[in-house]
Amino acid sequence: MQPELRTVQTGTPGAAQDFALQQHKVLRNTYLLLALSLIPTAIGAAIGTNLDLGFMRTSPMLSFVLILAVFYGWIYAIERNKESALGVGLLLGFTFFLGLLLGPLLHRTLGFKNGTELVMMAAGGTAAVFFVMAGIASSTKRDFSGLTSFLAVGSVVIMLGVVASMFMASPILYLVVLGGFVVLSSLMIMWQVNRIVQGGETNYISATLTLYISLYNLFSALLQLLGMGGRD
């Protein structure tokens, strides 16, 4: 969906200053909520590492469909309540749920001899990408709203790649999908922060949701790539 960019008449210093203050507030609240969302994620991941989710491997397609249904249903609920405190609660619950799903990947990676190092490298890489892309989006005067259609199409293509990889035991396809997640998530971070700066996003809950999912996918993809190439 093409975002609706808000235009502000900056003919008077007061109007320009009010606009800048508003966007600074949205960006600040977004970063604060994003940092807060990492707490339930960590709790969920810690619990998830000790859960037996082997039943999901017995019927991977059914599990995939159920997870997608919960995933998008939860996103819909967050967006419907983004103007209230309930939206914050739903978002934090959503991050806890995704933390649970991240548990098995962390458990498997930590089982490697250098597993802790791989997790730290993935976390460091995720943080580095975020700060670089957010810095670019915040400092440039360029409007990246033109990326909207590309990101939407890219998301669909990657999702199709995920489905295809479930039927095709192709390491090359798996690597391509993971690489696609890294690139798409990085661009999504830059796009979302730029939307806030340019005035196209004025709700910090929606902004946090997009940034969180991008960070989650980026970390997960990097961890899997490192696990494939760096395990001892």
Secondary structure, DSSP 8 states (H G I E B T S, - for coil): ----------SSHHHHHHHHHHHHHHHHHHHHHHHHHHHHHHHHHHHHTTS--THHHHSHHHHHHHHHHHHHHHHHHHHHTTTSHHHHHHHHHHHHHHHHHHHHHHHHHHTSTTHHHHHHHHHHHHHHHHHHHHHHHHH-----GGGHHHHHHHHHHHHHHHHHHHH---HHHHHHHHHHHHHHHHHHHHHHHHHHHHTS---HHHHHHHHHHHHHHHHHHHHHHHHHHH--
